[in-house]
Amino acid sequence: MKAVELGIAGAWTFEPAVFPDSRGAFAAPFQGAPFREALGFDLTVAQTNQSISARGVIRGIHYSDVPPGQAKYVYCPRGGVLDVIVDIRVGSPTFGEHVVVALDAASCRAVYVAEGLGHGFVALEDDSVVSYLCSTPYNPVAERGVSPLDPALALPWPAGIEPILSEKDAQAPTLAAAGAAGLLPTWSDCTEHYAALLSR
């Protein structure tokens, strides 16, 4: 499995070998040993989630309060999505920046999104499935979001796809408004948490 850290600390891609044959194909999208070798700690999985989205559906940009935060390991077992990771950690050297990764069933590519990072995606095909391995259970009190259409973020949603958002995501604040309200995680809180993971 090939692991690559992206241009934002805590954002990684993992790409497994895919073994096709006359029956179809086989792959292991998550593997514990390569994950630990790359990041220095084991991924705790407290909950798995799965979404099914029509073409044009945008889910995100979502994040959780830190501490405790929620890390996610995300892959697409059916269809295809354009996955977006945004650095919303106040004080981070890459605050406000984003990275984009294509996830699809053919490659079985996955992304790891560390606690404190914002995450979202747009479905490129109908019935696209996204599976998430989550480090903490769902906690509605700690769940937050910023607008995926925030002009200041200028996220590269594909042209020609009409975005479909939930009411909650459509009403999410801009990054600047979330920051002014004190709703964003801080770089110092996140790096303290990352250090604790490495010391386990």
N, C-alpha and C positions, 0 to 999 in steps of 0.2 A: 504494500500500500504506500502510495506517495503522499507525503504530508508537506504542505507549503504554508508558511505564515504570510499573510497578505500585508498590505501597506499600513494596516491599523493593528496595533498590538492587541492580541486576544482574538483576532479573526483569522481562521485557518481554513484551508481546503484539504480534504482527504479524498484520494482517488484510488479505489481498489482495482485489482485485476478483474477483468470480466472474462468468463470462460464460455464462449458460445459452442453449441453443437447442434445436431439435427433436431433435438427436442426443444431448443430455445437457448437459454443462457443462465449462468450462475455467477453470483458475486456476493461478497460480504461487505456491505456498506459501512458497518462499524466493526472495528477490531480493537480490542482492549490493549494489546501489547504495542502496536504502532502508535496508538494515542498516547500512552504513557511515555514512550520513547520521545515523542515530539514535544509534549507539554510538561513532562516531569511529574505528573500525578494521574491517578485513575479518575475516569469520569464516573461520578455518582449519578445513577439513574433512579429518580424518585417517581417519575411518571412518564408515560409515553402518550403523545397526542397524534392525531391524524386529521387532516383537512382534505376536503374534496372541493375543487373550485372550477367554475366555468371560465372560459377564456375572458380575460380582461379584469378578473377579480384581483384587487389589491388587498392584501392583508398586512397591516402594519401602518406605521412603524411602531413596534411594541417593545417594551422593556419593563423591568421590575426594579423596585427600590433596592438599593444596596446600602447596608446589608439587609437580608441575606442575598438578594439577587437571584436570578435564574439563568444558568448557562443552558445553551441549546445545541444539540447536534442534529442537523437537519439534512434530509435527503428526499429525493423525489422518485418513488417507485413506479409511478405511472404518469405519462404526459411530460410536460416540461414547464419550468418556471424560470423567471429571472429573479435571482435572490439578491437582496440589497442589505448590507450591513453599514450602519451609520455610527460614527463615534459621537456620542452625546455626553461624554464624561467631562464635566467642567474642569478645566485645568489641564486636560490631556494635550500633548503636543499636536495631535491630529484632530482636535475638537472640530466638529462640523463636517469632517470629510467622510467619504463613503467609498465602499468597494462593491463591485457587482460580480456575481458568479452565476453562470448558467448551470442549472441542475436539471437533470433529465433521467429517464429510465434507462436509456442506452448506456450512459457512462457510469451510472450509480455514484457519481460524484457527490460529496457531502460537504457541508460547512460546519465549523464549530464557531459559536458566537458566545464569547465570554460574558460573564455578569457585567452589567453596566452598559453594554452596547445595545443600540437599537437594531431591530431586525424586521424585515418585511419582504414581500415578494409579489410579483404579478404572474398570474397564470397565462401561459402562452397558448394553451390548448384547452378545450373543454375536458372536464373530468380529470384534471390534473390532481394528483394525490401528493401531499407533502406529509412526511412523517418526522416527528420530533422526539428526540430523547432529551428529557428535561431533568436538570439537577435538583430541582425542588418541586413540590406539588403546586398546583394552581392555588394562588392566593389572591382573590379579587381585590382585597384592600391594597395590595402592593403593586397591582398591575397598572401600568400607565402607557401612554402613547403620545407621539407627536405626529403632526399631519404629514402624510406621504406626499402631499401636493404643495408643501411649503416652498414658495419660490426661492427662498434663501438657500435651501438645501439643493434645489435643482436636480432632483433625482432623475436618472435617465430612463423613465418609463417609455416603452417602445411607442413610436409614432404609429398611428393607424389602429391602435387599440383603445377603445372607449373604456376609461377606468370605471370599475364597479366597486364601491366602498360600502362597508357597513355604516349605519348611522353613527356609531361610536367613533369609527376612524374618520369619518367625514367631519366630525365636530372636534377632533383632537386639536390641541393648540399647536402653534408654530414652535419651532425650537427656541426662538427668542422669548416667546410668551411663557413657555414651560420653564425656561431658565429664570426669568424675572419672578416667577411664582415660587421658586425654590424647589421645583419638582424633578430636577435632573440629578443623576448620580454624580459624585465628584471623583476626580482622578485619584485623590488621596485615599478615599474610602475603598475604591476598587483595587488599587495596588496593594493596600493592606490585606484585602481579601485574597488576592492572588498569591501573596506571600504565604498566607496561612494554608492555602491548598498545597503549596510546594513543601511545606514543613510537616505535612501529615505523615 
